[in-house]
Amino acid sequence: MTSVLHCQALASPSWAQTITGSGITSAAVTAFALIDQAIGTLIATGHMDAGQGWAVLQQVSQHTNIKLRHVAELVITWA
């Protein structure tokens, strides 16, 4: 299952440059994994789809001024 995050990230030109230029860093892979796991947690506990889970993480991150990666960690810890 491809997450919304991966679909949006792969569509951006900067992401394509990162893949072809310097490669994906281990920090980026870890962040993507955390975010995917948090979206999965929201799907399981919140009865929503992947797009809604992504939107929830994004909104919480923007409204609390906390990095998306950290919001994902908090969701995983909470669950």
N, CA, C and O of each residue as an XYZ file, in Angstrom:
316
protein
N       0.837     -1.175      0.000
C       0.000      0.000      0.000
C       0.881      1.237      0.000
O       1.741      1.385      0.868
N       0.682      2.103     -0.937
C       1.442      3.338     -1.016
C       0.695      4.415     -0.251
O      -0.501      4.622     -0.455
N       1.401      5.090      0.618
C       0.750      6.124      1.414
C       0.592      7.397      0.603
O       1.245      7.589     -0.423
N      -0.270      8.244      1.076
C      -0.481      9.545      0.450
C       0.809     10.340      0.490
O       1.139     11.048     -0.461
N       1.542     10.222      1.596
C       2.805     10.937      1.737
C       3.756     10.571      0.614
O       4.355     11.450     -0.005
N       3.898      9.281      0.347
C       4.800      8.863     -0.711
C       4.337      9.353     -2.073
O       5.156      9.754     -2.900
N       3.043      9.326     -2.312
C       2.508      9.807     -3.589
C       2.800     11.284     -3.770
O       3.220     11.707     -4.846
N       2.580     12.073     -2.724
C       2.824     13.511     -2.808
C       4.312     13.803     -2.910
O       4.724     14.683     -3.666
N       5.123     13.068     -2.152
C       6.566     13.300     -2.167
C       7.159     12.956     -3.530
O       7.998     13.692     -4.050
N       6.726     11.846     -4.100
C       7.271     11.434     -5.388
C       6.837     12.347     -6.524
O       7.485     12.383     -7.570
N       5.754     13.082     -6.334
C       5.267     13.985     -7.369
C       6.032     15.303     -7.393
O       5.965     16.032     -8.383
N       6.756     15.620     -6.327
C       7.440     16.908     -6.269
C       8.786     16.827     -6.982
O       9.489     15.822     -6.875
N       9.144     17.879     -7.705
C      10.418     17.897     -8.427
C      11.620     17.775     -7.495
O      12.601     17.121     -7.849
N      11.567     18.389     -6.311
C      12.700     18.326     -5.399
C      12.940     16.895     -4.939
O      14.084     16.492     -4.726
N      11.861     16.123     -4.785
C      12.008     14.728     -4.382
C      12.722     13.946     -5.479
O      13.594     13.126     -5.191
N      12.361     14.194     -6.717
C      13.004     13.500     -7.835
C      14.492     13.833     -7.880
O      15.315     12.959     -8.152
N      14.839     15.083     -7.615
C      16.242     15.477     -7.601
C      16.987     14.785     -6.468
O      18.140     14.387     -6.640
N      16.351     14.637     -5.322
C      16.980     13.968     -4.187
C      17.276     12.516     -4.523
O      18.357     12.013     -4.217
N      16.321     11.842     -5.152
C      16.508     10.431     -5.491
C      17.638     10.263     -6.497
O      18.493      9.393     -6.331
N      17.649     11.095     -7.544
C      18.643     10.928     -8.591
C      19.972     11.571     -8.226
O      21.021     11.140     -8.708
N      19.941     12.592     -7.384
C      21.170     13.298     -7.022
C      21.962     12.596     -5.951
O      22.930     11.895     -6.247
N      21.567     12.773     -4.720
C      22.367     12.268     -3.610
C      21.785     11.024     -2.962
O      22.395     10.476     -2.043
N      20.644     10.567     -3.402
C      20.020      9.390     -2.804
C      19.173      9.766     -1.602
O      19.170     10.913     -1.156
N      18.465      8.792     -1.093
C      17.590      9.012      0.054
C      18.412      8.776      1.308
O      19.069      7.744      1.439
N      18.378      9.720      2.222
C      19.117      9.563      3.474
C      18.376      8.614      4.399
O      17.168      8.415      4.273
N      19.112      8.039      5.321
C      18.482      7.126      6.270
C      17.501      7.871      7.163
O      16.511      7.288      7.605
N      17.756      9.152      7.439
C      16.828      9.954      8.247
C      15.499     10.124      7.518
O      14.441     10.076      8.144
N      15.542     10.320      6.214
C      14.319     10.473      5.436
C      13.532      9.173      5.409
O      12.307      9.178      5.532
N      14.236      8.064      5.250
C      13.570      6.767      5.232
C      12.914      6.511      6.582
O      11.783      6.028      6.641
N      13.611      6.829      7.662
C      13.069      6.656      9.008
C      11.846      7.542      9.211
O      10.842      7.095      9.767
N      11.922      8.796      8.765
C      10.785      9.714      8.902
C       9.583      9.204      8.118
O       8.459      9.243      8.619
N       9.804      8.724      6.892
C       8.700      8.197      6.091
C       8.069      6.991      6.772
O       6.847      6.842      6.775
N       8.903      6.131      7.347
C       8.388      4.937      8.029
C       7.538      5.334      9.239
O       6.473      4.761      9.468
N       8.012      6.313     10.011
C       7.254      6.778     11.174
C       5.911      7.371     10.758
O       4.880      7.100     11.374
N       5.941      8.171      9.720
C       4.716      8.817      9.249
C       3.739      7.776      8.716
O       2.540      7.857      8.985
N       4.241      6.800      7.963
C       3.371      5.730      7.464
C       2.755      4.939      8.610
O       1.574      4.592      8.575
N       3.572      4.656      9.633
C       3.064      3.913     10.781
C       2.003      4.730     11.520
O       0.995      4.179     11.963
N       2.222      6.029     11.655
C       1.239      6.893     12.316
C      -0.059      6.946     11.515
O      -1.145      6.920     12.094
N       0.045      7.020     10.200
C      -1.155      7.016      9.362
C      -1.903      5.696      9.553
O      -3.129      5.687      9.668
N      -1.173      4.588      9.585
C      -1.795      3.290      9.830
C      -2.494      3.235     11.173
O      -3.573      2.655     11.292
N      -1.885      3.835     12.186
C      -2.486      3.897     13.517
C      -3.778      4.705     13.480
O      -4.784      4.306     14.067
N      -3.745      5.838     12.790
C      -4.956      6.660     12.675
C      -6.057      5.939     11.903
O      -7.237      6.075     12.228
N      -5.679      5.180     10.891
C      -6.665      4.408     10.129
C      -7.330      3.380     11.038
O      -8.550      3.216     11.022
N      -6.513      2.690     11.831
C      -7.032      1.633     12.693
C      -7.876      2.173     13.849
O      -8.903      1.587     14.193
N      -7.459      3.262     14.436
C      -8.153      3.774     15.622
C      -9.174      4.849     15.317
O     -10.110      5.054     16.090
N      -9.008      5.536     14.201
C      -9.886      6.663     13.897
C     -10.905      6.398     12.816
O     -11.694      7.278     12.473
N     -10.897      5.177     12.267
C     -11.855      4.817     11.215
C     -11.817      5.826     10.071
O     -12.835      6.416      9.709
N     -10.624      6.011      9.511
C     -10.456      6.939      8.391
C      -9.583      6.284      7.338
O      -8.986      5.235      7.582
N      -9.507      6.896      6.174
C      -8.642      6.357      5.133
C      -7.274      7.052      5.194
O      -7.052      7.939      6.019
N      -6.368      6.635      4.312
C      -5.003      7.150      4.339
C      -4.952      8.661      4.096
O      -4.163      9.365      4.726
N      -5.780      9.152      3.198
C      -5.808     10.585      2.916
C      -6.240     11.404      4.116
O      -5.683     12.467      4.388
N      -7.231     10.906      4.828
C      -7.698     11.594      6.025
C      -6.640     11.529      7.129
O      -6.444     12.501      7.859
N      -5.963     10.395      7.252
C      -4.897     10.264      8.239
C      -3.762     11.231      7.972
O      -3.240     11.860      8.893
N      -3.377     11.351      6.699
C      -2.339     12.307      6.298
C      -2.785     13.728      6.633
O      -2.000     14.523      7.151
N      -4.032     14.043      6.340
C      -4.551     15.392      6.610
C      -4.534     15.708      8.108
O      -4.207     16.824      8.511
N      -4.888     14.720      8.922
C      -4.869     14.918     10.385
C      -3.452     15.225     10.854
O      -3.239     16.180     11.600
N      -2.481     14.423     10.422
C      -1.088     14.671     10.826
C      -0.620     16.051     10.378
O       0.036     16.772     11.130
N      -0.963     16.406      9.155
C      -0.559     17.688      8.596
C      -1.175     18.849      9.374
O      -0.484     19.816      9.697
N      -2.455     18.761      9.673
C      -3.140     19.830     10.398
C      -2.594     19.982     11.814
O      -2.361     21.099     12.275
N      -2.391     18.872     12.496
C      -1.844     18.947     13.859
C      -0.458     19.575     13.826
O      -0.135     20.419     14.662
N       0.356     19.166     12.867
C       1.703     19.718     12.738
C       1.663     21.226     12.502
O       2.414     21.974     13.129
N       0.798     21.666     11.610
C       0.714     23.085     11.277
C       0.136     23.923     12.410
O       0.601     25.035     12.659
N      -0.864     23.402     13.092
C      -1.536     24.184     14.138
C      -0.772     24.201     15.457
O      -1.005     25.072     16.296
N       0.134     23.249     15.648
C       0.902     23.203     16.894
C       2.358     23.604     16.690
O       3.119     23.705     17.652
N       2.740     23.829     15.444
C       4.115     24.174     15.098
C       5.102     23.090     15.569
O       6.196     23.388     16.048
N       4.684     21.838     15.419
C       5.530     20.689     15.737
C       5.809     19.975     14.417
O       4.906     19.780     13.604
N       7.056     19.590     14.214
C       7.417     18.898     12.975
C       6.545     17.656     12.782
O       6.205     16.959     13.738
N       6.196     17.403     11.526
C       5.326     16.283     11.183
C       5.896     14.957     11.700
O       5.159     14.108     12.202
N       7.197     14.794     11.572
C       7.853     13.579     12.053
C       7.616     13.385     13.547
O       7.365     12.267     13.996
N       7.694     14.463     14.314
C       7.492     14.368     15.760
C       6.023     14.096     16.093
O       5.735     13.341     17.022
N       5.102     14.693     15.356
C       3.675     14.411     15.551
C       3.431     12.926     15.313
O       2.693     12.287     16.063
N       4.051     12.375     14.268
C       3.903     10.939     13.980
C       4.430     10.100     15.139
O       3.805      9.108     15.515
N       5.565     10.482     15.706
C       6.103      9.754     16.859
C       5.132      9.797     18.030
O       4.940      8.792     18.715
N       4.522     10.948     18.262
C       3.568     11.084     19.365
C       2.334     10.206     19.161
O       1.839      9.594     20.108
N       1.845     10.146     17.934
C       0.683      9.306     17.627
C       1.020      7.838     17.879
O       0.218      7.106     18.459
N       2.194      7.413     17.447
C       2.604      6.023     17.630
C       2.751      5.710     19.127
O       2.332      4.647     19.586
N       3.340      6.628     19.873
C       3.504      6.433     21.313
C       2.156      6.374     22.013
O       1.954      5.566     22.920
N       1.233      7.235     21.590
C      -0.103      7.292     22.182
C      -0.857      5.973     21.977
O      -1.565      5.496     22.865
N      -0.684      5.400     20.779
C      -1.409      4.177     20.457
C      -0.795      3.021     21.192
O      -1.259      1.888     21.060
